[in-house]
């Protein structure tokens, strides 16, 4: 199946200041621009069948620096969670709000004042990437690699879905600025191939040609089916 690369935008002025940006038009700071350029170097060896992005400017700036030759398609399903009246406020202040422990420990029940429910954010983000993945598979084949640029909480929610864990566990997942997370959706289940990668060889994520993979496909499928190969059978 196709490989999805989830790219978080580079560091923003809000990240640096400890604020909750939400859907505000905050931009990359100098560090964020350097991160975007660096991840672009890592992506250079990866042929991308499609590039999609959250509509927010920090994601579009990241892709302009990382993949200047690409023409990203805006996907509204990848936009940041609508934090409502929390947006623009310092995280230190928000940590004193009664809703804060709910967001941290029981996010599936969190609904931001004048904003979005975290469960709704997770549902539309997962639906968006699964729809795009099916489209890429149909148009470019199972060896295609495609990229989606989005936000921390959105990426964490997609990863939680891929792992088959409840949204209430998603705060245990980390997605740093300019990190890459790789997922392969299959008919049986998704596979989390890489998480929060900020320096690895991304070219290694490109599947080998089908003829080379046929020799090991039976062993690989068997290992995946028991969740750990020979060790799991003992």
Secondary structure, 3 states (H helix, E strand, C coil): CCEEEEEECCCEHHHHHCECCCCCCCCECHHHHHHHHHHHHHHCCCCEEEEEECCCHHHHHHHHHHCCCCCCEECHHHCCCCCHHHCCCEHHHHCCCHHHHHHHHCHHHCECCCCCEHHHHHHHHHHHHHHHHHHHHHHHCCCCEEEEEECHHHHHHHHHHHHCCCHHHHHHCCCCCCCEEEEEECCCCEEEEEEEECCCCHHHHCCCCHHHHHHHHHHHHHHHHHCCCHHHHC
